[in-house]
Amino acid sequence: MKKIIISMLMTTVMCLSANYLYSQTTTPEHTPWDVGFSLGFSPSDDTPIVMGLHGAYYFKPKYGAGLLARRSYVDGYENLFFGAAFFANWGKSNSQLFFPTRIGIGVNKFTTPKNEFNEPALYVSAGIAYRHSKLISFGVFVDYASPFEDIEDFSDFEYFGINAGIRFHF
């Protein structure tokens, strides 16, 4: 139930913001491609390091679609999420400060020394970023991924992470 509430809350915030932000002027220096790398930690499962990659094409200055992957590994246990996502950048188009969000679906693969589990999963992310130049931005993000079905025996399937990242726009 908490997965549904978190997903609905993040989606509602994105949709309510879209009405106001859609009327903002667009920048003439639209860069449609966005590729990024993030590094962080997950306080929910004692994972010391979480790495992520993403690539997106923005078909409008604020909206795009792409692929993302997130991997954590500790003590022989690996958690890998890979999927497709809707990308959005909220905020004024001519501002250096913006609020990137992602929502998507994919596969959460959890590997133990003895077993491997693959589950369809939902992924949501929200953050704040600073565009240093036309080509580079830096940000901090909060990510959440969870399988569609409740798995009571393996709480490691659920993921919550805090990441810092760099994005390249071209």
C-alpha positions as CSV (number, residue, x, y, z in Angstrom):
1,M,0.0,0.0,0.0
2,K,2.8,2.4,0.8
3,K,4.3,1.8,-2.7
4,I,1.0,3.0,-4.3
5,I,0.8,6.0,-2.0
6,I,4.4,7.1,-2.8
7,S,3.9,6.6,-6.5
8,M,0.6,8.5,-6.6
9,L,2.1,11.3,-4.5
10,M,5.1,11.8,-6.8
11,T,2.9,11.6,-9.9
12,T,0.4,14.1,-8.5
13,V,3.1,16.6,-7.7
14,M,4.5,16.3,-11.2
15,C,1.0,16.7,-12.9
16,L,0.0,19.7,-10.7
17,S,3.3,21.4,-11.5
18,A,2.9,20.8,-15.2
19,N,-0.1,23.1,-15.5
20,Y,1.7,26.1,-14.2
21,L,5.1,25.3,-15.8
22,Y,3.7,24.5,-19.3
23,S,3.0,28.2,-19.9
24,Q,6.7,29.2,-19.2
25,T,8.7,30.3,-22.2
26,T,11.2,27.9,-23.7
27,T,14.8,28.5,-24.2
28,P,16.1,28.8,-27.7
29,E,19.1,26.6,-26.8
30,H,17.1,23.4,-26.4
31,T,19.5,20.4,-26.1
32,P,17.4,17.3,-26.8
33,W,19.9,14.6,-25.5
34,D,20.6,14.0,-21.9
35,V,23.1,11.4,-20.6
36,G,24.0,11.1,-16.9
37,F,25.8,9.2,-14.2
38,S,24.9,9.1,-10.5
39,L,26.5,7.8,-7.3
40,G,24.9,7.5,-3.9
41,F,23.8,5.3,-1.1
42,S,20.6,3.5,0.0
43,P,19.8,3.9,3.7
44,S,16.9,1.3,3.4
45,D,19.1,-1.7,2.8
46,D,22.5,-0.8,4.2
47,T,24.0,-0.7,0.7
48,P,27.1,1.5,0.8
49,I,27.2,2.5,-2.9
50,V,24.5,2.8,-5.6
51,M,25.5,3.6,-9.2
52,G,23.1,4.7,-11.9
53,L,23.1,5.6,-15.6
54,H,20.5,7.2,-17.8
55,G,20.0,8.4,-21.3
56,A,17.0,10.4,-22.6
57,Y,15.8,12.2,-25.6
58,Y,13.7,15.4,-24.9
59,F,11.1,15.7,-27.6
60,K,10.0,19.0,-26.0
61,P,12.3,21.3,-23.9
62,K,10.8,19.9,-20.7
63,Y,9.6,16.4,-21.6
64,G,11.4,13.3,-22.8
65,A,11.7,9.6,-22.7
66,G,14.7,7.3,-22.2
67,L,16.3,4.4,-20.4
68,L,17.8,4.1,-17.0
69,A,19.7,1.6,-14.9
70,R,20.6,1.4,-11.2
71,R,23.0,-1.1,-9.5
72,S,23.9,-1.8,-6.0
73,Y,26.2,-4.6,-4.7
74,V,27.1,-5.6,-1.2
75,D,28.3,-8.8,0.5
76,G,27.5,-11.0,-2.6
77,Y,24.0,-9.5,-3.1
78,E,23.3,-7.5,-6.2
79,N,20.2,-5.4,-7.0
80,L,19.9,-4.2,-10.6
81,F,17.0,-2.2,-12.0
82,F,16.7,-1.5,-15.7
83,G,13.8,0.1,-17.5
84,A,12.2,2.8,-19.6
85,A,11.1,6.1,-18.1
86,F,9.3,9.4,-18.8
87,F,11.7,12.3,-18.0
88,A,10.6,15.8,-17.1
89,N,12.5,19.0,-16.1
90,W,10.4,21.4,-14.0
91,G,11.2,25.1,-13.5
92,K,11.6,28.2,-15.6
93,S,13.2,27.5,-18.9
94,N,15.7,30.2,-18.6
95,S,16.7,29.4,-15.1
96,Q,19.9,27.5,-14.1
97,L,18.0,25.8,-11.3
98,F,15.5,23.1,-12.3
99,F,13.8,20.0,-10.8
100,P,14.3,16.8,-12.8
101,T,11.8,13.9,-12.3
102,R,11.5,10.4,-13.8
103,I,8.8,7.8,-13.6
104,G,9.1,4.4,-15.3
105,I,8.7,0.7,-15.4
106,G,11.2,-2.0,-15.8
107,V,12.7,-5.1,-14.3
108,N,14.3,-5.3,-10.8
109,K,16.8,-8.2,-10.7
110,F,17.9,-9.3,-7.3
111,T,20.8,-11.9,-7.1
112,T,21.9,-13.7,-4.0
113,P,24.8,-16.2,-3.8
114,K,22.2,-19.0,-4.3
115,N,19.2,-17.5,-6.1
116,E,18.2,-14.9,-8.7
117,F,14.8,-13.1,-8.8
118,N,13.4,-11.0,-11.6
119,E,10.4,-8.9,-10.9
120,P,8.5,-6.2,-12.9
121,A,9.0,-3.0,-11.0
122,L,8.0,0.7,-10.8
123,Y,10.6,3.4,-10.6
124,V,10.2,7.1,-9.5
125,S,12.8,9.8,-8.9
126,A,12.7,13.5,-8.1
127,G,15.5,15.9,-7.5
128,I,17.0,19.4,-7.8
129,A,19.7,20.3,-10.2
130,Y,21.9,23.2,-11.2
131,R,22.8,23.8,-14.8
132,H,26.4,25.0,-14.7
133,S,26.6,25.5,-18.5
134,K,24.7,24.7,-21.6
135,L,26.3,21.2,-21.6
136,I,26.6,20.2,-17.9
137,S,24.4,20.1,-14.9
138,F,24.8,18.7,-11.3
139,G,22.1,17.5,-9.0
140,V,20.8,15.5,-6.0
141,F,18.1,13.0,-6.5
142,V,15.8,10.7,-4.4
143,D,15.0,7.4,-6.1
144,Y,12.5,4.7,-5.3
145,A,12.0,1.4,-7.0
146,S,9.7,-1.5,-6.0
147,P,8.2,-4.6,-7.6
148,F,4.6,-4.5,-8.5
149,E,3.8,-7.5,-6.3
150,D,4.5,-7.5,-2.5
151,I,7.3,-9.8,-1.7
152,E,7.3,-10.3,2.1
153,D,10.2,-12.7,2.4
154,F,12.7,-10.4,0.5
155,S,12.6,-6.8,1.6
156,D,15.8,-6.2,-0.4
157,F,13.6,-6.0,-3.6
158,E,12.4,-2.6,-2.6
159,Y,14.9,0.2,-3.1
160,F,15.2,3.7,-1.8
161,G,18.3,5.8,-2.6
162,I,19.8,9.3,-2.3
163,N,22.2,10.1,-5.2
164,A,24.3,12.9,-6.5
165,G,24.8,13.0,-10.3
166,I,26.2,14.8,-13.3
167,R,24.3,15.2,-16.5
168,F,25.5,16.0,-20.0
169,H,23.2,17.9,-22.4
170,F,23.8,17.9,-26.1
